[in-house]
Amino acid sequence: MNADFLKSNETSQAQDSRPPQESDPMRILIIDDNREIHDDFSKILCRVPNAGFEMAGAELFDRKASPGRRLRFTLDSASQGSEGYDLVRRAIAAGQKYALAFLDMRMPPGWDGVETATRLWQVDPDLQIVICTAYSDHSWKSIVARLGHQDSLLILKKPFDPVEILQLAHALTRKWQLARLNTLRVAGLETSVAERTVELHAANQKLRDEIAESQRNLARINLQFSALSAAANAIVIADHQGTIEWVNPAYTKLTGYSAAEAIGRSLRAPAAGHQPPAYYASRWDTLAAGKVWRAELVERGKDGRFFTMDLTITPVFNAAGDLTHFVAIKQDITERLLLEKRLQQVQKLEAIGTLAGGIAHDFNNILSVIFGYGHLLEGHVAENPPARADIRQILKAADRAKDLVQQILTFSHPRGHKHQVTRLEPVIQEAARFLRASLPGHIQFEIDLHNNAPAVLADPTQMYQVTLNLITNAKHALAGRPGRLAVALASFLPDAAFLANHPKCLPASHARLTVSDTGQGMDAETLDRIFEPFFTTKPAGEGTGLGLAVVHGIVQSHGGIIAVESQVGQGTTFHIYLPAHESPDASAQAESR
């Protein structure tokens, strides 16, 4: 609805405020694409009626017949619905609304009668409408389905009788006129009542507003209190001096101190942890300056247990800008830190073992050559005791090297890696369960394991290690910012394009393990080097650079394929493809690798 129409409505309402008079001419709009129809309506409604018409009207409306009398209708014509729509809008703007509109059902190429009625009622809901149709393709049921039941709608079948048109014109315009008069009378009555009760209404409304605002404030307070009480992290509220006024149940669970024991204590007081008193003095200086304070620190609970927590203390100011309270949020990260440390150690040992094992195998081949040529030389110098003694020293050193290699192999393979028919779902679930507790709350963790993923010939322990390494890598990629980490397992059948890109891939069913994150991603240069041993993008001391090298080695040893997709700022996705187990003979072949 545009501004012109709003303006026209205002003008119309001002001009319609005059009570309608019975002598006012009734304005009727004829919308039909047949010029002869307009002429027919003009003859019926605007010319001096013959005696038959006048007698019919007198009988219908209970008045005295007057053959010389002219009818009180003003007609306008339009050949299309859109043209009639414009006439109605202009009539409203001029304050001379139409009382009645006769619409033809079919008016090609424009709107039909139903569409035209819809548009006209949008701008003038009071308009009485008669739809004239000579066709059976629009039943009353179908018209009602489109327009709904309308008190202002009638259907007239062609050909129509002039007396019927005259009766409809008189009845519907009179109905429209009485409706207008009734509307004005009701409006006047409502205005009078409103004027007499305005003060009471205003007072009642003010009281209702105050009650509603109080209820909203109470609801907000209850919601905030419920949220703070239900929070998983410990929450402490203290006054501007640092004296604790309130703690939530999670605080009691974390520290062991009840609310009664905590309330009244001071945030300034050093906790029973590993931090010196100067540490707490520095903290209070930061808070007193109105700044947020964050740190990881160790505290001791009531039962003597030490725990590491992630603590954030935020100053709270009132509307005047005065510091009034502090809110402290404590999250226990002890278990997460232990799991991370344990995982790093496992990864480091596994990576070193895999690398050492590879080196040991190659070194064994070199020792075989040393032993071979050493024994040959020993036979050639049988008559030269000093030379034989030297060669024996070489062979003894080689024996020591052989023992050392055996120790390295024992370290790198503390148990035999035996491939067996393995379903990956429970292996991945176990790894995900192990790591879930170490994931911070800002990471959304999703796992989707399809039960249609085929079984594979694999070492379950190594598959567990692959999953751990990839999930851990994804967690580090999110680097403390909110994001999503997803693990999925599904069946995969390589197509021609995939086989072309991976020539070693078998054209058979595979199990596909996918680990993706929405972290920082990698550029092309980094992506090319991620499987190199000891290559890492982490700061010194935070990564070995062997995790992905181990994953790559394990996947290759299983005859699988590893693929990586990554873009800077858009995250990384790892895909592991392992051939499906197809026959019992494959197990024996796998163990012989």
C-alpha positions in Angstrom: 0.0 0.0 0.0 1.6 3.3 -1.1 1.6 6.8 0.3 -0.8 8.1 -2.3 -3.4 5.5 -1.3 -3.0 6.3 2.4 -3.5 10.0 1.6 -6.6 9.2 -0.5 -8.0 7.1 2.4 -7.5 10.0 4.8 -9.3 12.4 2.4 -12.1 9.9 1.9 -12.6 9.4 5.6 -12.9 13.2 6.1 -15.4 13.5 3.3 -17.3 10.4 4.3 -18.0 11.8 7.8 -21.0 13.6 6.4 -24.1 11.5 7.0 -25.4 10.1 3.7 -28.7 11.5 2.4 -31.3 9.5 0.7 -31.4 12.0 -2.2 -27.6 11.5 -2.9 -27.0 9.9 -6.3 -25.6 6.4 -6.0 -22.4 5.8 -8.0 -22.2 2.5 -9.8 -19.2 1.1 -11.7 -19.6 -1.2 -14.7 -16.5 -3.2 -15.6 -17.0 -5.3 -18.8 -15.0 -5.6 -22.1 -18.3 -5.6 -24.1 -19.3 -2.1 -25.0 -22.9 -3.2 -25.6 -23.2 -4.3 -21.9 -22.3 -0.8 -20.8 -25.1 0.6 -23.1 -27.6 -1.9 -21.6 -26.7 -0.9 -18.0 -27.0 2.7 -19.0 -30.5 2.2 -20.5 -31.6 0.3 -17.4 -30.2 2.5 -14.7 -29.8 6.0 -16.1 -32.7 6.7 -18.4 -36.3 7.4 -17.7 -37.9 4.0 -17.0 -41.0 2.8 -18.7 -44.1 2.2 -16.8 -43.3 -1.5 -16.3 -40.0 -0.7 -14.7 -41.4 2.0 -12.5 -44.3 -0.2 -11.3 -41.9 -3.0 -10.5 -39.7 -0.6 -8.5 -42.7 0.9 -6.7 -43.9 -2.5 -5.7 -40.5 -3.6 -4.6 -39.6 -0.5 -2.5 -43.2 0.3 -1.3 -43.4 3.8 -2.8 -45.7 5.6 -5.2 -45.0 5.0 -8.9 -44.0 8.1 -10.9 -43.6 7.4 -14.6 -41.9 10.7 -15.2 -39.3 10.3 -12.5 -35.5 9.8 -13.3 -33.6 7.1 -11.4 -30.9 8.3 -9.0 -27.8 6.4 -10.2 -24.5 7.7 -11.7 -22.6 5.2 -13.8 -18.9 5.0 -14.8 -17.6 2.4 -17.2 -14.3 0.5 -17.5 -13.4 -2.2 -20.1 -10.8 -4.0 -18.0 -10.3 -4.9 -14.3 -7.2 -2.8 -13.9 -9.0 0.3 -15.4 -11.8 -0.2 -13.0 -9.3 -0.5 -10.1 -7.9 2.9 -11.1 -11.4 4.4 -11.1 -12.1 3.1 -7.6 -8.9 4.5 -6.3 -9.6 8.0 -7.8 -13.1 7.9 -6.5 -11.8 7.2 -2.9 -9.3 10.0 -3.3 -12.1 12.4 -4.4 -14.4 11.3 -1.5 -17.0 10.0 -4.0 -16.9 6.2 -3.4 -18.8 3.8 -5.6 -21.6 2.0 -3.9 -21.8 -0.9 -6.4 -19.8 -2.5 -9.1 -21.0 -4.9 -11.8 -18.1 -7.1 -13.0 -17.9 -9.3 -16.0 -16.4 -12.8 -15.2 -14.2 -12.9 -18.4 -12.3 -9.8 -19.6 -9.3 -11.1 -21.6 -6.5 -10.3 -21.7 -6.6 -8.8 -18.2 -7.9 -9.8 -14.8 -11.0 -12.0 -14.6 -14.0 -11.0 -12.4 -12.7 -12.9 -9.3 -9.2 -11.3 -9.5 -10.8 -7.8 -10.1 -13.1 -8.3 -7.1 -10.1 -9.2 -5.0 -8.2 -6.1 -6.0 -11.2 -3.8 -5.6 -11.8 -5.0 -2.0 -8.2 -4.4 -1.2 -8.8 -0.6 -1.6 -12.5 -0.4 -0.8 -13.7 -3.3 1.5 -17.3 -1.8 1.6 -17.9 -1.9 -2.1 -20.9 -4.1 -3.1 -20.0 -6.4 -6.1 -22.1 -8.3 -8.5 -20.2 -10.7 -10.8 -21.9 -11.3 -14.1 -21.2 -14.5 -15.9 -22.6 -16.5 -18.8 -20.2 -19.4 -18.3 -20.2 -22.5 -16.2 -16.5 -22.8 -15.7 -16.7 -20.8 -12.5 -19.2 -22.3 -10.0 -20.3 -20.6 -6.9 -18.2 -23.1 -5.0 -15.0 -22.3 -6.9 -15.6 -18.5 -6.6 -16.2 -18.8 -2.8 -13.0 -20.9 -2.6 -11.1 -18.0 -4.1 -12.9 -15.1 -2.5 -14.3 -16.6 0.7 -17.8 -16.0 1.9 -18.5 -12.3 1.4 -21.6 -10.4 2.4 -20.9 -7.9 -0.3 -20.9 -10.4 -3.2 -23.6 -11.7 -5.5 -23.4 -13.8 -8.7 -25.7 -12.9 -11.7 -26.0 -15.2 -14.6 -26.3 -13.8 -18.2 -28.5 -13.0 -19.9 -30.0 -11.0 -17.1 -33.4 -9.4 -16.8 -33.6 -5.5 -16.7 -35.9 -5.7 -13.7 -33.5 -7.9 -11.9 -30.7 -5.4 -12.6 -32.8 -2.6 -11.3 -33.8 -4.5 -8.2 -30.2 -5.3 -7.4 -29.1 -1.8 -8.0 -31.7 -0.4 -5.6 -31.2 -3.0 -3.0 -27.4 -3.1 -2.9 -26.9 0.7 -3.1 -29.5 1.1 -0.3 -27.6 -1.6 1.7 -24.3 0.3 1.1 -26.0 3.6 2.1 -27.4 2.2 5.3 -24.1 0.5 6.2 -22.3 3.9 5.8 -24.9 5.6 8.0 -24.6 2.8 10.6 -20.9 3.1 10.6 -21.0 6.9 11.1 -23.5 6.5 13.9 -21.4 3.8 15.6 -18.3 5.9 15.2 -20.1 8.8 16.8 -21.2 6.8 19.7 -17.8 5.3 20.2 -16.3 8.7 20.1 -18.7 10.0 22.7 -18.0 7.0 25.0 -14.3 7.3 24.5 -14.3 11.1 25.3 -16.2 10.4 28.5 -14.0 7.6 29.7 -10.6 8.8 28.4 -9.2 9.7 31.9 -10.3 6.4 33.4 -8.9 4.5 30.4 -5.6 6.4 30.6 -5.3 5.7 34.3 -6.2 2.0 33.9 -3.7 1.7 31.0 -1.0 3.3 33.0 -1.6 0.9 35.8 -1.7 -2.1 33.4 1.6 -1.0 31.9 3.2 -0.7 35.3 1.9 -4.2 36.3 3.0 -5.7 32.9 6.5 -4.1 33.2 6.8 -5.4 36.8 5.9 -8.9 35.6 8.4 -8.7 32.7 11.1 -7.5 35.1 10.2 -10.3 37.5 10.2 -12.9 34.7 13.6 -11.6 33.5 15.0 -11.8 37.0 13.6 -15.3 37.4 15.1 -16.4 34.1 18.5 -14.9 34.8 18.5 -16.5 38.2 17.5 -19.9 36.8 20.1 -19.7 34.1 22.9 -18.8 36.6 21.7 -21.6 38.9 21.6 -24.2 36.1 24.9 -23.2 34.5 27.5 -26.0 34.4 30.4 -23.7 35.3 30.8 -22.3 38.8 29.6 -18.7 39.0 30.3 -16.2 41.9 28.9 -12.8 42.3 30.7 -10.4 44.6 30.2 -6.7 45.6 32.5 -3.9 44.6 34.8 -4.7 47.5 35.1 -8.3 46.4 32.9 -9.8 49.1 31.0 -12.8 47.8 27.3 -12.4 47.8 26.0 -15.4 45.8 27.3 -18.7 44.4 25.5 -21.2 42.1 25.2 -25.0 42.8 28.1 -25.7 40.3 30.4 -23.7 42.6 29.5 -26.0 45.5 30.1 -29.1 43.4 33.5 -27.8 42.1 34.9 -26.6 45.4 33.1 -28.6 48.0 32.1 -25.4 49.9 28.5 -24.7 50.5 26.9 -21.4 49.7 26.8 -20.4 53.4 30.5 -21.1 53.6 31.3 -19.1 50.5 29.2 -16.1 51.1 31.0 -13.4 53.0 34.5 -14.5 51.8 36.6 -12.2 49.7 37.8 -12.5 46.2 40.9 -10.7 47.4 41.9 -13.5 49.7 44.5 -16.0 48.3 43.0 -19.4 47.5 44.7 -22.5 48.8 46.5 -23.2 45.6 49.9 -22.9 43.9 49.9 -19.1 43.3 51.9 -16.7 45.5 50.1 -13.8 47.3 51.5 -11.3 44.9 49.6 -13.1 42.1 46.2 -12.3 43.8 47.3 -8.7 44.6 48.0 -8.2 40.9 44.6 -9.7 40.1 42.8 -7.2 42.4 44.6 -4.3 40.9 43.3 -5.3 37.4 39.8 -5.7 38.6 39.8 -2.4 40.6 40.7 -0.7 37.4 37.5 -2.0 35.9 39.2 -4.5 33.5 38.3 -8.1 32.8 40.8 -10.6 34.3 41.4 -14.1 32.9 43.8 -16.8 33.9 44.3 -20.5 34.4 45.2 -21.3 38.0 45.4 -24.2 40.4 43.1 -24.2 43.5 42.4 -26.6 46.3 38.9 -27.7 47.2 37.5 -28.3 50.6 38.4 -32.0 50.4 42.1 -31.1 49.7 41.9 -32.0 46.0 43.8 -29.7 43.7 42.1 -28.8 40.4 43.0 -26.5 37.5 40.4 -24.0 36.5 39.9 -21.5 33.8 38.8 -18.3 35.6 37.3 -15.1 34.2 36.3 -12.2 36.5 34.2 -9.4 34.9 33.4 -6.0 36.5 29.8 -4.9 36.5 28.8 -1.2 36.3 25.5 0.5 36.9 23.8 3.0 34.7 25.8 5.9 36.2 29.1 4.1 35.3 30.0 3.1 38.9 31.5 -0.3 39.6 29.1 -2.2 41.7 29.8 -5.9 41.4 32.1 -8.6 40.0 31.0 -11.8 38.3 33.5 -14.7 38.4 33.1 -17.8 36.2 35.2 -20.9 36.9 35.5 -23.9 34.7 37.3 -27.1 35.8 39.8 -28.0 33.1 41.8 -30.5 35.1 40.6 -33.6 33.3 40.9 -31.9 29.9 44.5 -31.0 30.6 45.3 -34.5 31.8 43.7 -36.0 28.7 45.6 -33.7 26.4 48.9 -34.5 28.1 48.2 -38.2 27.9 47.2 -37.9 24.3 50.3 -36.0 23.4 52.5 -38.6 25.1 50.7 -41.4 23.3 51.1 -39.6 20.0 54.7 -38.8 20.6 55.6 -42.4 21.5 53.6 -43.8 18.6 55.2 -41.4 16.1 58.7 -42.0 17.4 58.1 -45.8 17.3 56.8 -45.7 13.8 59.7 -43.6 12.6 62.3 -45.7 14.5 60.8 -48.9 13.1 61.2 -47.6 9.6 64.8 -46.6 10.3 65.5 -50.0 12.0 64.3 -52.0 9.0 66.5 -50.0 6.6 69.5 -50.3 9.0 69.0 -54.1 9.1 69.5 -54.2 5.4 72.8 -52.3 5.8 73.9 -54.6 8.5 73.2 -57.6 6.3 75.7 -56.3 3.8 78.3 -55.6 6.6 77.9 -59.2 7.9 78.1 -60.7 4.5 81.3 -58.9 3.4 82.8 -59.2 6.9 82.5 -63.0 6.8 84.0 -63.1 3.3 86.9 -61.0 4.4 87.4 -63.2 7.4 87.9 -66.2 5.1 90.3 -64.3 2.8 92.7 -63.3 5.6 92.8 -66.7 7.4 96.6 -66.5 7.2 96.8 -63.0 8.6 95.9 -63.1 12.3 96.0 -59.3 12.9 93.7 -58.7 10.0 91.3 -61.4 11.2 91.2 -59.8 14.6 90.3 -56.5 13.1 87.5 -58.1 11.0 86.2 -59.8 14.1 86.0 -56.4 15.8 83.9 -55.1 12.9 81.6 -58.1 13.1 81.3 -57.7 16.9 80.3 -54.0 16.4 77.8 -55.2 13.7 76.4 -57.7 16.3 75.9 -54.9 18.8 74.2 -52.8 16.1 72.0 -55.7 15.3 71.0 -56.0 19.0 70.3 -52.2 19.1 68.1 -52.5 16.0 66.2 -55.3 17.6 65.6 -53.1 20.7 64.4 -50.3 18.4 62.0 -52.7 16.7 60.8 -54.0 20.0 60.1 -50.4 21.1 58.4 -49.5 17.9 56.2 -52.6 17.9 55.5 -53.4 21.5 52.8 -55.8 20.3 52.3 -57.5 16.9 50.1 -55.5 14.5 47.7 -58.2 13.2 45.2 -57.3 10.6 41.7 -58.7 11.3 38.2 -58.2 10.0 37.2 -55.0 11.8 34.1 -52.9 12.0 35.2 -49.3 12.4 32.1 -48.0 14.2 33.0 -49.1 17.7 36.7 -48.2 17.2 35.7 -44.6 16.2 33.1 -44.3 18.9 35.7 -45.3 21.6 38.2 -42.7 20.3 35.5 -40.0 20.1 34.4 -40.8 23.6 38.0 -40.6 24.9 38.5 -37.1 23.3 35.0 -35.6 23.9 35.8 -34.8 27.5 38.9 -32.8 26.4 37.0 -30.6 23.9 36.3 -27.1 25.2 32.7 -25.9 25.3 33.0 -23.6 22.3 33.6 -26.5 19.9 30.5 -28.2 18.5 31.2 -31.9 18.2 29.3 -34.0 15.7 29.6 -37.7 15.0 27.7 -39.5 12.2 28.5 -43.3 11.9 26.5 -45.0 9.2 25.8 -48.7 9.9 26.2 -49.4 6.1 30.0 -48.9 6.3 31.7 -52.2 5.3 34.1 -54.1 7.5 37.8 -53.8 6.7 41.0 -55.8 7.3 42.8 -53.6 9.8 44.5 -53.4 13.2 41.9 -52.0 15.5 44.6 -50.4 17.7 46.1 -48.6 14.8 42.7 -47.4 13.5 42.1 -46.1 17.0 45.3 -44.2 16.8 44.5 -42.8 13.4 41.1 -41.5 14.7 42.7 -39.9 17.8 45.4 -38.1 15.8 42.9 -36.7 13.3 40.4 -35.5 15.9 43.2 -33.9 18.0 44.6 -32.2 14.9 41.1 -30.8 14.2 40.7 -29.5 17.7 44.1 -27.7 17.5 43.0 -26.2 14.2 40.1 -24.5 15.9 42.7 -22.7 18.1 40.4 -21.6 20.9 37.7 -20.1 18.7 34.1 -21.3 18.3 33.6 -23.8 15.5 32.5 -27.3 14.4 34.4 -30.6 14.6 32.7 -33.5 12.7 33.5 -37.2 12.5 31.7 -39.4 9.9 31.9 -43.0 8.7 30.1 -44.2 5.6 30.3 -46.6 2.7 32.1 -45.3 -0.5 32.3 -46.6 -4.0 35.0 -44.8 -6.1 33.9 -43.4 -9.4 36.0 -43.0 -12.6 37.2 -39.5 -11.6 38.3 -40.8 -8.2 40.1 -43.8 -9.7 41.9 -41.5 -12.2 43.2 -39.3 -9.3 44.2 -42.3 -7.2 45.6 -45.0 -9.5 46.4 -47.3 -6.6 42.7 -47.4 -5.4 40.8 -50.6 -6.1 37.5 -50.2 -8.0 35.6 -51.7 -5.1 33.6 -50.7 -2.0 35.5 -48.8 0.7 34.9 -47.6 4.2 35.4 -43.8 4.3 36.4 -42.1 7.6 36.0 -38.3 7.5 37.2 -35.8 10.1 36.5 -32.2 9.4 36.8 -28.9 11.2 35.9 -25.2 10.6 39.3 -24.0 11.9 42.0 -21.9 10.4 42.8 -24.1 7.4 46.0 -24.4 5.5 47.6 -22.8 2.5 48.9 -24.8 -0.4 52.5 -24.7 0.8 51.6 -26.1 4.2 49.3 -28.7 2.7 52.1 -30.1 0.6 54.2 -30.8 3.7 51.8 -32.0 6.4 52.8 -35.7 6.1 56.6 -34.9 6.4 58.0 -36.3 9.7 58.8 -33.5 12.2 57.0 -30.8 10.1 54.6 -28.8 12.3 52.9 -25.4 12.2 52.6 -25.3 16.0 54.9 -23.2 18.2 58.0 -24.7 19.6 57.3 -27.2 22.3 53.6 -27.7 21.3 53.9 -30.3 18.6 56.2 -33.1 17.5 55.4 -33.0 13.8 54.9 -36.8 13.7 51.1 -37.2 14.2 50.1 -37.0 10.6 53.2 -38.9 9.5 52.1 -41.7 11.7 48.5 -41.5 10.3 49.9 -41.6 6.7 52.1 -44.6 7.5 49.3 -46.6 9.1 46.9 -45.9 6.2 49.4 -46.9 3.6 50.2 -50.1 5.6 46.5 -51.0 5.3 46.4 -50.4 1.6 44.3 -47.3 2.1 44.3 -43.8 0.8 44.4 -40.5 2.7 43.1 -37.3 1.1 43.0 -33.7 2.4 41.0 -30.7 1.5 41.7 -27.3 3.1 41.5 -23.6 2.5 42.8 -20.8 4.7 40.0 -19.5 7.0 37.6 -22.2 5.9 38.7 -25.3 7.7 40.2 -28.7 6.8 38.7 -32.1 5.9 40.6 -35.5 6.0 39.2 -38.5 4.2 40.6 -42.0 4.9 39.6 -44.7 2.4 40.1 -48.3 3.4 39.2 -51.3 1.1 36.2 -53.3 2.3 36.7 -56.9 3.4 35.3 -59.1 0.6 36.5 -62.7 1.2 38.0 -64.9 4.0 41.2 -65.4 1.9 41.9 -61.7 2.2 42.7 -62.0 5.9 45.5 -64.5 5.3 46.9 -62.3 2.6 46.8 -59.2 4.9 48.7 -61.0 7.7 51.5 -61.9 5.3 52.2 -58.3 4.6 
